């Protein structure tokens, strides 16, 4: 089947995957995330860890990943070099933050200029590399970590260079309250990014859980894309997106592992958690409308993810004229009993989602080239 498209992950956080359950977002960042990312100030650490991180994504069946890196330029070169060697399709960005940065050695007043210059240099080296297999996303962390000026200048850089622009929106109630305090002039969280010129078809916003009708309408109007990360949202306890309402409103939504807010790089796991979460909404909140079925979830993890990145003409499905980003799955690994494998496609997809097994992905290819994968013969 087509390879999975992960529209939201944090590369350096993979070693933390599976720990930190129940910490609220801002505590989790301070206690786990920032110290881990700070370790990539050593380019030797980045070079040592990055290859295994892409191998882990490939082993999970992910052939395209849109990911955040760290604030260090040299570490981002190491990450791009590892993606280049692995063969995976990767859109990466150096994290930008001029408020509460985790690097105390940089003078706060110098951060904005330096971060823009380093991002522009990385775009020059990597955006569109290997005939478009590698790409760059200008990456202001989120409104809490960025001044209005940094948000504005980063969006201008993305617009001027054709790079993507990625950040987080409306994940957790404490975060939303903090954004309201920091940006009193804005109508709401989405308006903070709107005022910065950050909305549009090249923008991917992660989470988008607690949106008002006005915010949803504005995201639809501007063609802004959403990365839905249900495994992370349940792990951190951020909330449960009203996905069927957002889809009915016309939002373009892909799936994200949000490693390591989410504990698993597998988009199949993300589909399973997402399906359960939507079922829980139906019984607890009374959501109505059609139930998303296994093939709907598969589409979100592949073709809709490609659409979220504007790559639906290139990847996301098996069609003549697209580039061959493929995975091979072993039906026996998810079978309920030994014996002949299930050959009904819908049932098979259902089992890959609801009985996902760590070893079920046997191989992954991008443009027909086999990817290096973690821990596999
Ligand atoms: Zn994230």
Boltz pocket constraint, residues with backbone or C-beta under 6 A from the ligand:
constraints:
  - pocket:
      binder: B
      contacts: [[A, 8], [A, 9], [A, 10], [A, 168], [A, 206], [A, 258], [A, 259], [A, 261]]
      max_distance: 6.0
